[in-house]
Structure formats: structure tokens, C-alpha cells
Amino acid sequence: MEYLLENYRQTSGVRVFVFDGISPDHTHARFTVSVDTALLAAYTITLQELPLLCRQFLEERATSGGSHTLTFAAADMAHLAAERAEARHAIRQRKFNRRPGVSPR
């Protein structure tokens, strides 16, 4: 399924993203992802990242049946923060494990 962001709304610290889900047979379904914006700073997530993160969240978790209302919760943010930390660690490891280059003459 492909998810297209339609709009969002903000109410009392919760930002709700509305997506149009388009299945391969061209049927449409509406999906919403709610995010408590007060949690963002604790996990180093910016408001600008939220639309893409919510779309990725939908791609990983949404199903064609069942609820189309999801919440990008603190546990999901913690998982994302851990993935980012692992990626930063892997980059540092690659930098430190490089062979010394040949110095220019």
C-alpha cells in the first residue's frame, strides 16, 4: 500500500497526521497517526521529520484490515532513537577501523 499525506492537525500537544492509503487495486482507505509532540525532544526528533516518520511507521505497522488509527508512541520513538544510535556507532567504528591512508607527497 502507498501512503500519501493529506493533512495534519494539532490539538493540545498531539499532532494527528491524516494519510490516504492506496492499495494496488486502487482502493482508498484513510489512516491517521497521532504523535504526542511533548515527547519529541526526549528522543531528538524534530517536527519536520514527523511526516516521513509517520509514513514509515504506517508502512511497517498498518494492515489492510483492522484499525486505521495508530499512535506513534514513546516506545516507537525509543526504538527509533536506538536505531539512530546504532547507526552513529557503526559510522564511528568504520572511521576508526580504516587503514591509514597514504600521505600525499
Backbone bond lengths (Angstrom), bond angles and torsions (degrees), N, CA, C in turn:
res aa  C-N    CA-C-N  psi(-1)  N-CA   C-N-CA  omega(-1)  CA-C   N-CA-C  phi
1 M - - - 1.450 - - 1.524 108.14 -
2 E 1.312 114.90 145.01 1.453 121.48 177.30 1.525 108.13 -106.24
3 Y 1.327 116.36 137.93 1.462 121.56 -177.24 1.518 109.80 -115.84
4 L 1.328 115.59 123.52 1.453 121.51 178.62 1.523 109.17 -114.65
5 L 1.315 115.93 127.69 1.458 120.69 179.26 1.521 109.40 -69.40
6 E 1.325 116.07 124.75 1.467 120.46 177.47 1.519 110.42 -93.92
7 N 1.327 116.80 -50.61 1.460 121.39 -179.35 1.518 109.21 -168.53
8 Y 1.311 114.54 -177.81 1.466 120.46 173.60 1.511 108.28 -146.32
9 R 1.317 114.78 161.64 1.464 120.66 174.49 1.526 107.92 -140.30
10 Q 1.307 115.06 151.80 1.462 121.32 -178.58 1.514 107.92 -121.20
11 T 1.321 116.16 123.78 1.459 120.75 175.13 1.504 109.46 -137.61
12 S 1.292 115.85 124.88 1.474 124.08 176.28 1.526 114.52 39.71
13 G 1.331 116.10 55.85 1.458 120.50 174.06 1.518 115.66 82.09
14 V 1.312 117.18 2.43 1.460 120.69 178.06 1.529 108.40 -119.07
15 R 1.325 115.37 124.41 1.459 120.29 176.41 1.523 106.99 -101.17
16 V 1.329 115.18 128.36 1.465 121.61 -178.16 1.524 107.74 -113.81
17 F 1.332 115.67 119.62 1.453 121.88 178.32 1.523 108.49 -98.09
18 V 1.324 115.92 133.84 1.463 121.80 -179.61 1.531 107.74 -109.65
19 F 1.323 115.42 124.00 1.459 122.22 -179.32 1.521 109.92 -117.81
20 D 1.313 114.92 146.69 1.452 121.88 171.45 1.523 106.08 -100.35
21 G 1.332 116.61 115.56 1.455 121.46 177.89 1.514 109.71 -91.19
22 I 1.321 115.90 124.88 1.466 120.65 -178.98 1.526 107.74 -116.24
23 S 1.320 115.40 117.82 1.460 120.54 -178.56 1.527 110.33 -84.55
24 P 1.333 117.63 166.38 1.467 120.55 179.91 1.533 113.85 -57.40
25 D 1.341 117.41 -26.89 1.473 119.20 178.05 1.533 111.81 -88.77
26 H 1.335 116.15 13.30 1.471 125.32 175.16 1.526 114.34 69.36
27 T 1.326 118.18 19.40 1.462 119.70 171.95 1.522 107.95 -83.67
28 H 1.323 114.92 151.67 1.462 120.97 -176.77 1.520 110.33 -112.76
29 A 1.322 115.38 146.60 1.455 121.79 173.30 1.523 107.55 -143.07
30 R 1.311 116.82 145.78 1.464 121.94 -179.82 1.528 108.94 -94.69
31 F 1.338 115.20 133.59 1.456 122.20 178.14 1.519 108.51 -125.79
32 T 1.311 117.08 143.37 1.456 120.91 173.79 1.526 108.85 -125.86
33 V 1.333 114.16 144.04 1.461 121.24 175.98 1.521 106.79 -127.92
34 S 1.331 116.29 121.57 1.467 122.08 179.82 1.523 109.69 -99.43
35 V 1.333 115.19 142.06 1.459 121.24 179.84 1.520 108.92 -136.35
36 D 1.321 116.66 127.95 1.468 122.18 174.15 1.522 107.08 -80.07
37 T 1.317 117.49 106.51 1.463 121.17 -174.42 1.526 113.25 -68.25
38 A 1.322 118.24 -17.44 1.464 120.55 177.70 1.531 111.67 -67.37
39 L 1.322 117.29 -21.80 1.466 121.37 -178.75 1.526 113.39 -83.60
40 L 1.308 118.11 -15.81 1.464 121.47 -171.31 1.522 114.10 -58.31
41 A 1.322 117.66 -46.78 1.460 120.83 -176.03 1.529 111.76 -61.82
42 A 1.309 117.48 -36.10 1.463 120.81 -179.24 1.527 112.08 -63.03
43 Y 1.343 116.82 -25.45 1.462 120.81 -177.95 1.528 112.17 -113.33
44 T 1.329 116.46 14.78 1.462 123.58 178.40 1.530 111.76 52.54
45 I 1.319 115.36 51.49 1.462 122.42 177.02 1.521 107.25 -116.56
46 T 1.316 116.77 134.22 1.457 120.47 179.81 1.528 110.24 -98.73
47 L 1.320 115.49 158.11 1.466 120.57 176.97 1.528 111.83 -58.90
48 Q 1.328 116.29 -34.43 1.458 120.47 -178.02 1.531 111.73 -64.98
49 E 1.322 117.38 -27.99 1.464 121.48 -178.91 1.528 113.16 -78.94
50 L 1.310 116.82 -21.07 1.465 120.19 -170.88 1.521 115.82 -57.15
51 P 1.334 120.85 -44.77 1.469 117.37 -179.01 1.528 113.11 -57.02
52 L 1.328 117.34 -45.49 1.461 119.65 179.85 1.523 112.16 -70.45
53 L 1.325 117.01 -37.64 1.465 119.29 177.52 1.522 111.29 -64.41
54 C 1.318 116.40 -38.92 1.472 119.47 178.66 1.517 111.21 -68.62
55 R 1.313 117.04 -37.29 1.462 119.51 176.50 1.523 110.73 -63.92
56 Q 1.335 116.24 -44.16 1.469 120.77 177.39 1.530 109.79 -61.88
57 F 1.315 116.70 -41.29 1.461 122.24 177.65 1.533 109.89 -58.41
58 L 1.318 116.78 -45.02 1.467 121.07 177.54 1.530 111.06 -61.67
59 E 1.311 116.67 -45.53 1.459 120.60 -178.66 1.525 111.46 -59.53
60 E 1.323 116.67 -34.57 1.464 121.06 -178.25 1.527 113.27 -83.65
61 R 1.328 117.94 -29.97 1.460 119.93 -168.94 1.519 116.95 -117.63
62 A 1.304 117.74 -26.39 1.466 119.32 -174.12 1.524 111.21 -72.14
63 T 1.292 114.84 147.85 1.461 121.08 175.79 1.518 108.19 -123.59
64 S 1.300 116.17 158.73 1.463 119.18 -178.19 1.524 110.94 -66.75
65 G 1.331 118.00 -32.60 1.459 120.61 176.67 1.515 109.62 -100.15
66 G 1.286 117.31 177.39 1.461 120.92 176.02 1.513 113.10 78.98
67 S 1.310 114.62 -160.78 1.456 121.21 -174.54 1.522 111.54 -71.57
68 H 1.304 115.47 140.18 1.445 121.42 175.94 1.522 109.78 -108.65
69 T 1.322 116.05 13.55 1.447 122.32 178.07 1.521 107.53 -113.70
70 L 1.325 115.73 112.76 1.456 120.67 -176.57 1.523 110.19 -121.19
71 T 1.324 115.59 162.03 1.457 121.78 177.17 1.519 109.35 -125.96
72 F 1.327 115.54 125.54 1.460 122.19 174.11 1.530 104.99 -85.19
73 A 1.327 115.35 93.05 1.468 122.47 -167.86 1.530 112.34 -92.65
74 A 1.319 115.53 177.78 1.463 122.38 -179.47 1.523 111.23 -57.59
75 A 1.327 118.40 -39.62 1.463 120.85 179.60 1.526 111.00 -63.16
76 D 1.327 116.85 -37.50 1.467 120.98 178.13 1.530 110.32 -68.19
77 M 1.329 116.21 -39.37 1.457 120.46 178.28 1.525 110.63 -67.04
78 A 1.321 117.16 -39.37 1.466 121.08 177.80 1.526 110.14 -62.91
79 H 1.332 116.50 -40.53 1.465 120.70 177.85 1.533 110.17 -62.57
80 L 1.318 117.05 -43.70 1.453 121.71 178.23 1.529 110.76 -62.31
81 A 1.328 116.80 -43.75 1.465 121.12 179.23 1.525 110.66 -61.90
82 A 1.327 117.24 -39.39 1.470 121.01 178.43 1.528 110.76 -65.73
83 E 1.335 117.01 -42.02 1.471 120.56 177.44 1.522 110.85 -61.18
84 R 1.321 116.47 -42.19 1.464 120.34 179.36 1.526 110.89 -65.22
85 A 1.320 117.15 -40.50 1.468 120.73 178.54 1.526 110.73 -63.45
86 E 1.331 116.79 -41.28 1.470 120.53 177.76 1.525 110.93 -62.83
87 A 1.318 116.72 -41.00 1.464 120.69 179.38 1.530 110.80 -64.33
88 R 1.342 116.70 -42.68 1.470 119.82 177.57 1.518 110.67 -63.12
89 H 1.325 116.87 -40.70 1.468 121.46 179.11 1.532 110.39 -63.28
90 A 1.330 116.92 -43.38 1.466 120.75 179.76 1.529 110.75 -62.44
91 I 1.318 116.77 -39.14 1.473 120.52 178.54 1.517 109.90 -64.63
92 R 1.333 116.70 -44.59 1.477 119.84 178.51 1.521 111.07 -61.88
93 Q 1.336 116.40 -41.04 1.466 120.30 179.75 1.524 110.40 -61.89
94 R 1.314 117.31 -42.48 1.470 120.18 179.12 1.520 110.57 -62.87
95 K 1.318 117.03 -39.30 1.464 120.18 -179.95 1.518 110.99 -64.27
96 F 1.342 116.64 -41.76 1.459 120.35 -177.11 1.522 112.27 -78.91
97 N 1.305 118.58 -21.84 1.458 120.98 -177.79 1.524 113.36 -95.18
98 R 1.301 117.56 4.51 1.468 120.20 177.26 1.512 110.61 -69.18
99 R 1.298 114.24 148.59 1.458 118.32 173.88 1.522 107.81 -74.58
100 P 1.302 115.96 146.68 1.469 117.37 177.62 1.519 110.01 -62.00
101 G 1.298 114.53 135.03 1.467 119.82 179.69 1.523 111.29 -76.67
102 V 1.297 114.74 164.98 1.461 120.16 176.31 1.519 107.30 -78.25
103 S 1.332 116.00 129.64 1.458 118.83 179.91 1.522 111.04 -74.39
104 P 1.322 114.22 140.40 1.469 117.71 177.83 1.516 110.78 -67.18
105 R 1.304 116.38 148.54 1.486 120.14 -178.26 1.492 111.34 -93.30
